[in-house]
Amino acid sequence: MLIDIIAGARPNFMKIAPIIRAIEAHAAAGGLLRYRLVHEVIGTPPYVLVNSSNQENY
């Protein structure tokens, strides 16, 4: 069985680590589980400040 694991940011990768370890342990013991990690990296800042006088982003 193939399981898709979808994560999009660092906190999510930390949360799926135990799931991946469990799947790998099951596979090492002869199980038929496999996984595929699906991720999308989008570079956005956590906030954008706008100066109303000249509209420059900081």
C-alpha positions in Angstrom: 0.0 0.0 0.0 1.3 3.5 -0.9 0.5 6.3 1.5 0.8 9.9 0.4 2.1 12.2 3.2 1.5 15.8 2.5 3.3 18.6 4.3 4.0 22.2 3.6 6.0 23.8 6.3 8.6 22.9 8.9 6.2 22.3 11.8 4.3 19.8 9.7 7.5 18.0 8.8 8.2 17.6 12.5 4.7 16.2 13.1 5.0 13.6 10.3 8.4 12.3 11.4 6.9 9.6 13.8 4.6 8.5 11.0 7.5 8.0 8.6 9.5 6.1 11.2 6.6 3.8 11.9 6.1 3.1 8.2 9.8 2.4 7.7 9.9 0.1 10.8 6.8 -1.8 9.4 8.5 -2.1 6.0 11.8 -3.3 7.6 9.8 -6.0 9.3 8.5 -7.3 6.0 5.3 -5.1 5.8 4.0 -3.9 2.5 3.6 -0.2 3.4 5.4 2.5 1.4 5.1 6.2 1.6 5.6 9.2 -0.7 6.3 12.6 0.8 4.6 15.4 -1.1 5.8 18.8 -0.2 5.6 22.3 -1.6 8.1 25.0 -0.5 6.8 28.5 -0.9 9.1 31.4 0.2 6.8 33.9 1.9 7.8 36.0 4.9 5.7 35.7 8.0 4.6 39.3 7.7 5.0 42.3 5.4 5.2 45.8 6.8 4.0 48.7 4.6 5.0 52.3 5.3 2.0 54.3 4.4 4.0 57.4 3.5 6.0 55.9 0.7 4.5 52.4 0.2 7.8 50.6 0.6 7.9 47.1 1.9 10.3 46.3 4.7 
